[in-house]
Amino acid sequence: MRRLPIYFLIDVSESMVGEPIQQVEEGLSTVIQALKADPYAIETVWVSILVFAGQAKTLVPLQEIIQFYPPRFPVGGGTSLSRGLGQLMMELRKNQVKTTYEKKGDWKPIVFLFTDGVPTDDTRPAIAEWKQNWQRTVNMVAVSFGNEADLSLLKELTENVLHFKNTSTAAYQEFFKWVTDSVKTSSQSVENNASGFELARILEDDTLTKVDTTHSLPSMQGVDSNYAVVAGKCQNTGRAYLMKYRRSVEEAEIYGLSLDRLSYRLVGAFPLDASYDELSDHSSGPVRINSDELIGNPTCPCCGNQTAFAMCGCGQIHCIGTETVSSCPGCGSRNTYGISDGGFDVNRAQG
């Protein structure tokens, strides 16, 4: 049977930590379960999952749908779309079965690109390679999660650019149902000797909308302004964690004037595993944010210490408990900590 390769290229930068990553895991699991019950998909669909943050890797190599088991998703530092595209193009070269006189090759692969941010690297060489070698031979659907993805850049990759307002669990469920239906209609299409690429109808409820790529689109720059993410390390276990803060704009009175005040309120703290370093780009310089802009101090998600946001003189953020003297897991120094009289600058995660 001729294969219909489906690639999911997924942004796993720091801003995806917490509920977004969990929702993507659960959503892809429901996609796979539904496809395994579809007779057309079982006959034709092969699936692969690739992830990118500061680095990129193949999480699940291309395999037939019946053997596919959804993985756990890692998180990394940075948003290197160029490395993600490079990984995708490498997999396409490695896996493609071309048509010969003896047999028919693969149907035109379909790529679903999910991203929620702005690239932290130079994407021009990778985009140029994509346009020259793959844009005509691969169907790509680029999906902006939230409002911070660079739509003008996604437009360079494909005319199929969608905006997904990832605002609730119900929205994620609706979105992944659309993904499932799109794969199903495409697999039915190849069975009927049609084009092999037919996206499902988009419901008119603003959860998922198609971006008009015929008009100029604004180019995004800088870090994700919807979230501020700070990395820390547990002094007891040595394990890394992320503290995630969501953008909050509140009205404040300053010198008698009513002005909007930007701050970030705590979403939660999340432990990390060794894959964080593996998927992070350590070559980029730090972006700073003042602690006065961050509202909320979580407990340590690794050991339960009452404060996860303490900063050593070396700049390492780590947790502290009720002990009189604490040890910094970054430089090893032992210090006594107190409450700062004012704000201080800390390194902000890239993604």
Sequence and secondary structure as in RCSB ss.txt:
>XXXX:A:sequence
MRRLPIYFLIDVSESMVGEPIQQVEEGLSTVIQALKADPYAIETVWVSILVFAGQAKTLVPLQEIIQFYPPRFPV
GGGTSLSRGLGQLMMELRKNQVKTTYEKKGDWKPIVFLFTDGVPTDDTRPAIAEWKQNWQRTVNMVAVSFGNEAD
LSLLKELTENVLHFKNTSTAAYQEFFKWVTDSVKTSSQSVENNASGFELARILEDDTLTKVDTTHSLPSMQGVDS
NYAVVAGKCQNTGRAYLMKYRRSVEEAEIYGLSLDRLSYRLVGAFPLDASYDELSDHSSGPVRINSDELIGNPTC
PCCGNQTAFAMCGCGQIHCIGTETVSSCPGCGSRNTYGISDGGFDVNRAQG
>XXXX:A:secstr
   EEEEEEEE BGGGTTHHHHHHHHHHHHHHHHHHT HHHHHHEEEEEEEESSSEEEEEEEEEGGG        
BSS  HHHHHHHHHHHHHHH     SSS      EEEEEE S  SS  HHHHHHHHHHTTTTSEEEEEEESS S 
HHHHHHH S EEEE   SHHHHHHHHHHHHHHHHHHHHHHHTTS S       SSSSEEE  TTS      SS S
SEEEEEEE TTT  EEEEEEEEEEEEEEETTEEEEEEEEEEEEEEE  THHHHT   SS  EEEEGGGEE     
TTT  SEEEEE TTS EEEE S SSEE TTT  EE     SS  EEEE   
